[in-house]
Amino acid sequence: MSQKAPSHKSAGDEQLELFDAVLRDVSVKVDMASLEHPLFTLSSRPAKAVRHYRLGQDCEITIIPSADGAPTLHDKDILVFLTSQIKAAMNAGLKVSPLVNVHGCDLLRTIGRGCSGADYQRLRTALTRLRGTTIRTRIKTGGRQTESGFGLIDAWTLIEQPSHSPRLQIRLGDWLYRAILADEVLVVDDRYFGLCGLEKRIYEILRKHVGKQTAWRISLETLHEKCGAATPARRFKFEVQRILERVAENRITETNDPFCDWLLLLNGDVLCAYQNSPAGSATRARDALKLMRSSMHVARAIPELSP
């Protein structure tokens, strides 16, 4: 048995029982904190710049990547897989642990990847980014400011096995494990792993905020910040519009549509999401009519040019 990565186990890990992530037909679950905050980069390229994110006046989040770069939304799929497995085990009354044991190929196939040598190399790179990045928070409550830092995962080990796929052991960071134990997770669409980049991030934000509301609205300026997008505002609006067009096309052609719970509308510089229900449809129709009338009013107000 040869190890492809050095063991990072601590003395505390030696006392933990391994949780075997072997459950099948598990619903996909994501922690609420990463649905709310842009902890992961949209780009697939390794970003090494420190990023700051502020939520109101009393909460500031800083993402500090390692020399290997910051983790991407693609990397996050690993944490989503682990979260889903642990939460499913809890719901089944099984004993769980932050130290997770899983066949590498099971993990990769579940999150929509292959099991080739190149896929395993990308897995190592993703785990390295998750291990090396530090999330620092500064929160002010009751006149007191608290600052803390934590990692996305604490350790990982990839073990080769003769005649079997490599086995992977991952030690979840305390922040994520506590969130799972506290049920601070939401079920997402089974097609979540097929999304990428800005489309995935917008899906996450809608899943976190729309809930059971008939309608929910967010300015593109705030959405840009919540997505952690690096593109200019005009380009960002164009990309959002393209995503909404693809969603509408998927709805018409009955293509797999992870956005199927919502009806979406870009009203000027505001993204509107409506429940895909009679009440939501009626509200969207009223907003679309107001938008059309407003556009017609603006068009009439523009003076005609003399020949």
C-alpha positions in Angstrom: 0.0 0.0 0.0 1.6 3.3 -1.1 0.4 6.8 -0.2 0.1 9.4 -2.9 -0.1 12.2 -0.4 1.4 12.5 3.1 -0.8 11.9 6.0 -1.9 15.0 7.9 -3.6 13.2 10.8 -3.3 14.7 14.2 -3.4 13.0 17.5 -7.0 14.0 17.7 -7.7 12.2 14.5 -6.3 9.0 15.8 -9.2 9.0 18.4 -11.9 9.6 15.8 -13.8 6.7 14.2 -13.8 6.8 10.4 -17.2 7.5 8.8 -17.6 5.4 5.6 -19.3 7.5 2.9 -21.0 4.6 1.1 -24.7 5.6 1.2 -26.5 5.5 -2.2 -29.3 7.7 -3.6 -28.5 10.5 -1.2 -30.1 13.9 -1.7 -27.6 16.7 -2.4 -27.2 19.2 0.5 -25.1 22.4 0.8 -24.3 24.3 3.9 -26.1 27.6 4.3 -22.9 29.7 4.9 -21.4 28.9 1.5 -24.8 29.5 -0.2 -24.9 32.9 1.3 -21.2 34.1 1.0 -18.8 33.9 -2.0 -16.2 31.7 -0.3 -15.3 30.0 -3.6 -14.1 31.6 -6.9 -16.1 31.5 -10.1 -13.1 30.9 -12.3 -11.6 27.5 -12.9 -8.1 29.1 -12.9 -6.2 29.2 -9.6 -6.7 32.7 -8.1 -4.2 33.8 -5.6 -5.4 37.3 -4.7 -6.9 37.8 -1.2 -10.6 38.6 -1.5 -12.7 40.6 1.0 -16.5 40.4 1.3 -18.6 42.6 3.6 -22.1 41.7 4.8 -23.6 45.0 6.2 -21.5 46.9 8.7 -20.9 44.2 11.3 -19.6 41.2 9.3 -16.5 41.0 7.1 -15.1 37.9 5.5 -11.6 37.5 4.0 -10.6 34.6 1.9 -6.8 34.0 2.0 -5.6 31.5 -0.5 -2.4 29.4 -0.2 0.4 29.4 -2.8 -1.8 26.8 -4.7 -4.6 29.3 -5.1 -8.1 29.7 -3.8 -10.7 26.9 -4.1 -13.2 27.1 -6.9 -16.9 26.2 -7.1 -15.7 23.1 -8.9 -13.6 22.2 -5.8 -16.6 22.9 -3.5 -18.4 19.8 -5.0 -16.1 17.7 -2.8 -17.5 19.4 0.3 -21.0 19.1 -1.0 -20.6 15.3 -1.5 -19.3 14.9 2.1 -22.0 17.1 3.6 -24.7 15.1 1.8 -23.3 11.8 3.0 -22.9 12.9 6.6 -26.4 14.4 6.8 -28.0 11.3 5.2 -26.3 9.1 7.8 -27.5 11.4 10.6 -31.1 11.2 9.2 -30.7 7.4 9.2 -29.6 7.3 12.8 -26.1 6.3 12.0 -23.0 7.4 13.8 -21.0 10.1 12.0 -17.6 11.7 12.3 -15.7 14.6 10.7 -13.1 12.0 9.5 -14.6 10.6 6.3 -13.5 7.5 4.4 -14.6 7.1 0.7 -13.5 5.3 -2.4 -12.1 8.1 -4.6 -14.0 6.8 -7.7 -17.3 6.9 -5.8 -16.8 10.5 -4.9 -15.6 11.5 -8.4 -18.5 9.8 -10.2 -21.1 11.2 -7.9 -19.9 14.8 -8.6 -19.8 14.2 -12.3 -16.1 13.5 -12.9 -14.2 10.6 -14.4 -11.8 8.3 -12.7 -8.7 8.6 -14.9 -5.3 9.5 -13.7 -5.9 13.1 -14.8 -9.1 13.2 -12.8 -7.2 12.0 -9.7 -4.6 14.6 -10.2 -7.2 17.3 -10.4 -8.7 15.9 -7.2 -5.4 16.2 -5.4 -5.1 19.8 -6.6 -8.6 20.6 -5.4 -8.0 19.0 -2.0 -4.7 21.0 -1.7 -6.6 24.3 -2.3 -9.3 23.4 0.2 -6.7 22.5 2.8 -4.5 25.5 2.3 -7.1 28.3 2.2 -7.9 30.3 5.3 -11.3 32.0 5.9 -11.1 34.9 8.3 -14.2 36.5 9.8 -14.6 39.7 11.8 -18.1 40.0 13.4 -19.3 42.8 15.6 -22.2 42.0 18.0 -23.2 43.9 21.1 -20.4 46.4 20.8 -17.8 43.6 20.8 -15.7 42.5 17.8 -14.7 38.8 17.3 -12.1 37.7 14.8 -11.5 34.1 13.9 -9.9 32.0 11.1 -10.6 28.5 9.9 -9.8 26.1 7.1 -12.2 24.4 4.7 -10.8 21.0 5.4 -8.2 20.1 8.0 -6.5 17.2 6.3 -6.6 14.7 3.4 -4.9 11.4 2.6 -5.1 9.4 -0.7 -4.2 5.8 -0.4 -3.6 3.5 -3.4 -5.0 0.0 -3.2 -4.1 -3.0 -5.4 -7.0 -4.0 -7.7 -9.2 -1.3 -6.2 -9.7 2.4 -6.7 -7.7 4.7 -4.4 -9.3 5.3 -1.0 -9.6 8.9 0.3 -9.7 10.1 3.8 -10.8 13.7 4.5 -10.9 15.5 7.8 -13.6 18.1 7.6 -13.0 21.5 9.2 -14.9 22.2 12.4 -16.9 25.0 10.8 -18.5 22.8 8.2 -19.0 19.8 10.5 -20.7 21.9 13.2 -23.0 23.3 10.5 -24.0 19.8 9.4 -24.7 18.7 13.0 -26.8 21.9 13.5 -28.8 21.1 10.4 -27.6 24.4 8.8 -27.9 22.8 5.3 -30.4 23.0 2.4 -31.3 20.4 -0.1 -30.4 21.4 -3.7 -31.5 20.1 -7.1 -29.9 16.7 -8.0 -28.5 18.5 -11.1 -26.4 20.8 -8.9 -23.2 19.1 -9.9 -23.8 19.8 -13.5 -23.8 23.6 -13.0 -20.6 25.6 -13.1 -19.3 29.1 -12.7 -21.7 32.0 -12.4 -24.7 29.9 -13.3 -24.0 27.6 -10.2 -23.5 30.7 -8.0 -26.7 32.3 -9.0 -28.5 29.0 -8.4 -27.0 28.9 -4.9 -28.1 32.4 -4.0 -31.7 31.8 -5.3 -31.9 28.5 -3.3 -30.8 30.3 -0.2 -33.0 33.3 -0.4 -36.2 32.6 -2.3 -37.6 29.9 0.0 -41.4 29.9 0.1 -41.7 33.5 -0.9 -43.9 34.3 -4.0 -41.2 36.7 -5.2 -37.7 37.7 -4.3 -35.7 40.5 -5.8 -32.0 41.5 -5.7 -30.2 44.3 -7.4 -27.4 43.4 -9.9 -25.0 45.4 -7.8 -25.7 43.2 -4.7 -25.8 40.1 -6.8 -22.4 40.9 -8.3 -21.0 41.2 -4.8 -22.6 38.0 -3.5 -21.3 36.1 -6.5 -17.8 37.3 -6.0 -17.6 38.1 -9.7 -14.5 39.9 -11.0 -16.1 41.0 -14.2 -17.2 44.7 -14.8 -20.8 45.6 -14.0 -21.9 45.8 -17.7 -20.3 42.5 -18.6 -21.9 40.9 -15.5 -25.3 42.1 -16.5 -24.8 40.5 -20.0 -23.7 37.2 -18.5 -26.8 37.2 -16.2 -29.0 37.8 -19.1 -27.5 35.0 -21.1 -28.1 32.6 -18.1 -31.7 33.7 -18.0 -32.1 33.1 -21.7 -30.7 29.5 -21.3 -33.0 28.8 -18.5 -36.0 30.0 -20.6 -34.8 27.9 -23.5 -34.5 24.8 -21.3 -38.0 25.4 -20.0 -39.4 25.5 -23.6 -37.5 22.5 -24.8 -38.1 20.6 -21.6 -34.3 20.1 -21.1 -33.0 19.3 -17.7 -33.5 22.5 -15.7 -32.2 22.8 -12.2 -33.9 26.3 -12.0 -37.3 24.6 -12.4 -38.6 25.9 -9.0 -38.4 29.5 -10.2 -39.5 31.9 -12.9 -36.8 34.5 -13.6 -37.0 38.0 -14.9 -34.3 40.7 -15.3 -36.2 44.0 -14.6 -33.7 46.7 -15.4 -30.9 46.3 -12.9 -32.9 44.0 -10.7 -33.0 40.2 -10.9 -36.5 38.9 -9.9 -37.2 35.3 -8.9 -40.8 34.0 -8.6 -42.0 30.7 -7.3 -43.0 28.4 -10.2 -46.6 28.4 -9.1 -49.8 30.1 -10.1 -49.2 32.9 -7.6 -45.6 33.4 -8.7 -46.6 33.3 -12.4 -49.2 36.0 -11.8 -46.8 38.2 -10.0 -44.2 37.8 -12.7 -46.8 38.6 -15.4 -47.7 41.8 -13.6 -44.0 42.8 -13.2 -43.3 42.0 -16.9 -46.3 44.2 -17.9 -45.1 47.1 -15.8 -41.6 46.7 -17.4 -43.1 46.7 -20.9 -45.2 49.8 -20.2 -42.2 51.6 -18.7 -40.1 50.7 -21.7 -42.8 52.0 -24.1 -43.1 55.2 -22.0 -39.3 55.8 -22.3 -39.4 55.1 -26.0 -42.2 57.7 -26.6 -40.3 60.3 -24.5 -37.3 60.1 -26.8 -37.7 62.9 -29.4 -37.5 61.9 -33.1 -34.5 63.0 -35.0 -35.1 65.4 -37.8 -34.1 64.2 -41.3 
